[in-house]
Amino acid sequence: MSHWNYRFCVETVPDGLGGTEDVWTVREVYYDDDGKANGVTAEPIHAQSDTWAGLVDELGRMDEGIGHLCYRIDGDKIEEMPRGERFRTAKVRSRKGGSAS
């Protein structure tokens, strides 16, 4: 049975300085009948609802993605990331918005 869920995804984008950087987002990932990821939303998902309780529910569904597979997006291609790779690509941001790593 095909289905979807929220997952953390990373893609390489221009950094505005002539280089590139990895950016992490939450996206809806779609799966075929065999459970293989075969698509993602074109844009990152932003939590929103018309009620406080609805927003809490939405954030809870997004939170379920923590600890599950992450995906690398490259144009129309989506591939599973090895578990250790997500930590090598993550940047820690300071409270002032600057990179701490």
C-alpha positions as CSV (number, residue, x, y, z in Angstrom):
1,M,0.0,0.0,0.0
2,S,1.4,3.4,-0.9
3,H,1.6,6.0,1.9
4,W,3.5,9.1,3.0
5,N,5.1,10.5,6.2
6,Y,7.2,13.4,7.3
7,R,11.0,12.8,7.1
8,F,14.1,15.0,7.5
9,C,15.7,15.7,4.2
10,V,18.9,17.4,3.1
11,E,19.7,19.0,-0.2
12,T,22.7,21.0,-1.5
13,V,21.8,24.5,-2.5
14,P,23.8,27.6,-3.5
15,D,25.1,29.6,-0.5
16,G,24.9,33.0,-2.2
17,L,28.7,33.3,-2.1
18,G,29.5,31.2,-5.1
19,G,29.6,27.9,-3.2
20,T,27.1,25.5,-1.9
21,E,25.8,24.3,1.5
22,D,23.6,21.5,2.8
23,V,20.2,22.6,4.1
24,W,18.0,20.4,6.2
25,T,14.2,20.5,5.9
26,V,11.1,18.5,6.8
27,R,9.2,17.2,3.8
28,E,6.4,14.8,3.0
29,V,8.1,11.6,1.6
30,Y,5.9,9.4,-0.6
31,Y,6.4,5.6,-0.9
32,D,5.4,3.0,-3.5
33,D,3.5,-0.2,-2.7
34,D,6.9,-1.9,-1.8
35,G,7.7,0.8,0.8
36,K,10.4,2.5,-1.3
37,A,10.6,6.3,-1.3
38,N,9.6,7.5,-4.7
39,G,8.9,11.2,-4.2
40,V,8.9,14.3,-1.9
41,T,7.1,17.6,-1.8
42,A,8.7,20.3,-4.0
43,E,9.0,22.6,-1.0
44,P,9.7,22.1,2.7
45,I,6.7,21.7,5.0
46,H,5.8,24.4,7.5
47,A,3.8,23.4,10.5
48,Q,0.5,25.2,10.5
49,S,-3.1,24.7,11.6
50,D,-6.2,26.7,12.4
51,T,-6.1,25.6,16.0
52,W,-3.5,25.2,18.8
53,A,-4.3,21.5,19.2
54,G,-4.1,21.0,15.4
55,L,-0.6,22.6,15.4
56,V,0.5,20.4,18.3
57,D,-0.7,17.3,16.4
58,E,1.1,18.4,13.2
59,L,4.4,19.0,15.1
60,G,4.0,15.6,16.7
61,R,3.7,13.9,13.3
62,M,6.8,15.8,12.2
63,D,8.6,14.8,15.4
64,E,8.0,11.1,14.5
65,G,10.6,11.6,11.7
66,I,13.4,11.9,14.3
67,G,15.4,8.7,14.5
68,H,14.0,7.4,11.2
69,L,15.7,7.4,7.8
70,C,16.8,10.7,6.4
71,Y,16.9,11.4,2.7
72,R,19.2,13.3,0.4
73,I,17.3,15.2,-2.4
74,D,19.1,15.9,-5.7
75,G,16.7,17.4,-8.2
76,D,14.1,14.7,-8.8
77,K,16.3,12.0,-7.2
78,I,15.7,10.9,-3.6
79,E,18.0,8.5,-1.8
80,E,18.3,7.2,1.7
81,M,21.2,8.6,3.7
82,P,23.4,6.2,5.7
83,R,22.7,6.9,9.4
84,G,26.2,8.3,10.2
85,E,26.2,10.7,7.2
86,R,23.4,12.9,8.7
87,F,25.7,13.9,11.6
88,R,28.7,14.7,9.3
89,T,26.5,17.1,7.2
90,A,24.7,18.8,10.2
91,K,25.7,22.3,11.1
92,V,25.0,23.7,14.6
93,R,23.6,27.2,14.6
94,S,24.2,29.6,17.5
95,R,21.3,31.5,19.0
96,K,22.3,34.6,17.0
97,G,21.9,32.6,13.8
98,G,25.6,32.1,13.0
99,S,27.3,28.8,12.4
100,A,28.9,27.4,15.5
101,S,30.7,24.6,13.6
